[in-house]
Amino acid sequence: MAGHSKWKNIQHRKGRQDAIRGKIFAKLAREIYVAAREGDKDPATNQKLRLAITKAKAQNMPNDNIERAIQKAAGGGDGDEFESILYEGYGPAGIAVMVEALTDNRNRTAADVRHIFSKRGGNLGESGCVSWMFERKGVLTIARQSLVLDEDELVLLALEQGADDLEITDKYYELTVSPTAFEQVKNGLEESDITFTDAEITFVPQNKIHISGETLTSILTLLEALEDHDDVQSVYTNFDMEESDG
């Protein structure tokens, strides 16, 4: 999971440095809107909406923005109709890339994503070409400086709540859990005053490809271009890199 974790850390830094909060919030609001349109408007009875709100709060999205997205969905009528699409392809050095999008124009988004891949040393593949390399997992990320427990207490608590694994980097603890145990583990840790920088159900690579040097720069350029697209919600990949590279 190291490559996954370090890429997430780069995203955290990039988000702050580039001041792209507005775009992040717009994407999160779209995800909340779609979840509320597809099911109950009450997060207590709509797990997809509950998880979307959890993801938004982990990014410090204001409650007013969250409520506005839910109310827009509750309004019914001729609102925006988005569909969820998963694109799969390969980046520089053959790394696997999966792109989750919410779009109101399938043809436009597909053309844009294909162009981003081809322009930056990758290529868009067929459905199923790389998804078999990933597992669906819950991932909970904790900033080391925010931890109110000592490290041993965190490990014991995480195991007691049902976490599968704990990855430790210079700045973060990253817990991996099964999707079915995600909310139980998250709620149990929050009861011990633990806060998360990220909390989401995501795709985690089963194996990683080590990348360094100029190829790493090419990969990051591709991933950042994909994430910058308005219709793209999440990008997943299977590269790994040394600490000095991240």
N, C-alpha and C positions, 0 to 999 in steps of 0.2 A: 504493500500500500504506500510505500514511500513516495513513489512518483506522483500518485494521486494527491498525497498530502502536500508535497512541495508545490505542485501546480496550484492547489487551493491557496497556499500561502502567498504565491505570486499574485493571485487574483485579489487577495485582501490588500496588498500593498498598492497594486495598480489602481484599485478602486478609490483609495484615498488620494493617491498622487494625482490622478486625472480628474478628480472631482466629478465623477459620472453618476452621482447618487440619483439624479433625476431619471436617467435612463434605466438604472437598476429598479427604481421604484415603479416605473411604468411597466416593466416586464413582470414584476411581482403582482402588480394590480391586475394585469391581464390574466395571470394564472389564478388569482383569487376569483375574478369575475367568471372565468370558465368553470371552475369548480362549483361555484354557487349556481350557475345557470344549469349545470348538469344534474344537480341534486338538491337536497334540502338547504335552505339559506341559513340554518342553524348549525354552526360548527360542531356542536355537541352530538349531532346525529349525522354528520357528513364528514367522514374521515379525510376524504380528499381535500375538502375545504379547510379542515383543521390543520392538515399538514402544510397547506399553502400558507396559512396564517402563521404557523410556526416558523416557516422559512422566511417570511417577511419580517417577523419580529427579530429574528436572528440578525437581520440586516438593518435593524433599528428603523424600520419603516413606521412612520407615525400612525397611531390608531385611527386618526381621521381619514387617512388614505385607505386604510383597510376597510373601514365602514363604508366609505364612498363606493368602493368597488363592489361590495356586497349589495348595497342599496341599488346600484345600477343594474345588477343582475336581477334583483327582486322586482324591478320596474317592469320586466317582461317586454312586450311589444316587439318592435323591429330592431332589437339591439344587434350588435356585431356578432356574427357567427364565426367562431374560430374552430379549427380542427387541429388535433395534435398529430404531428408527423415525426417519425424517427428516421433520420438520414444516417447512412453508414458509409465509411470510406477509409482511405489511407492517406497519411501525411508523408512528409519527407522521411527517409530511412524505413519506410514501410510500417510506421506506427499505425495502430488502429484508432479511428476517431468515430465517435457517435455524437450526433447533433439532435437535440430535442427542440422542436419548434412548435409554436402556436401561430397559425396563419389564417387569414381570411381570403387568401388567394394562393392556392396550392402551386399553380404554374409559376407565378412570380417568385415565390420563395425557393422552389426547386432550382430555377434558373440562377438565382442569386447565389445559392449555396454551391452549386456546381461551378460557377465562375470563381468563387473564392478559393475553392479547392484547386482548380486548374491553374490559377494565377500564382499560387504560392507553393507549388511543388507537390501537390497531392492530387488525388482523383476520387470522385464520388463513385461508390460501388452499388451493388444490388442489395436489396433487403436481405439481411441475414449473413452478410459477408464477414462481419466482425463482431456482431452482438454475442456470438457464442464464446467470445473471449472474456466476457464480463459477467459478474453476478450482481443481482439486485440486493443492495444492503442499506441499512440505516447507518449514517455516519454522524457522529456528534463531536464537534471540535471545541476544545477548551483552551483559551490562552493561558500559558503557564503563569503569567504574572497575575492573573485574576483568580487563581485557585486558592480557595480558603482552607483546604485540607492539605496534609502533606501527601507526598506521592504514594506511599504505601497505603494510606487510608483510601485514596482514590481507587487504586487497583482493587482493594478488597470490596469496596462499595460497588464498583462497576461489575465485578464478578457476581456479587450477591443479587444485583438487579437483573442479571442475565446477559451482560455484554459478551461478545465472542472474542474480541481482541482489543489490544491497546497499543497504539503506535506513538512513540515519543520522539519529538524533534526538538530543535533548539528553542522554539517559541510556542509549540502547541502540543497538547495531548489530543489524539484522535481515536475515539472509540468506534468500533465497528460492531453492529448488532444485526440480527435478522430483522426483516421488515415487520414481522408480527410482534417482535419484542420492542420495537423502536419507542413507542409511546410509554411503555412501562419503564424502560430504562431512563428515558428523558425525565419523566415525572419524578421518578425515585431520586435522581441526582439533584433535580431542582429543589426537592424537599430538604436537601443538605446545603442549600444556598449556592449551588454550582450554576454558573451562567455559561452560555455557549456563544461562540462567534459564528458557528454554523450548526444547523440541525436539520437534516434532510434525509430522505430516502433517495439513493442515488445508484449509479452503476460503478462498481469497483472492479478493476482488472484482475483476472486470476493470475496472470504473469506479466512481467514488465520487460521492456526493451531499454537497455542503458544507452543514453544519448549524451553527447558532450560537444563542445566546440561550436563551429559554424552551423552544424546541423541542428543543434539545440536552438540557436537563434531563429532558424527558418521555421522550426516547429512552433515556437512561441508566437512568431508573426502570424502563422496560419490560425492558431487557436484564438488569438486576440481579434483577428479580423472576423472570425465566425461569431465570437461572443458580442462583437460590436453591432451585429445585424439586429435590427429591431424585432424580427420575428423569432430569433433564436433565444430559447430560454436557458439551455444548459449545454455544455460541451464536455464530453468524457474521452479520455485517452489512456494509453497504457505505457507511456514512456517513463523512464526513471532517470535521475541525474544526481551527480555528486553534490554534496553540501556546498562546495565552492562554486558550483554552477548556479545554485538557486539563490 
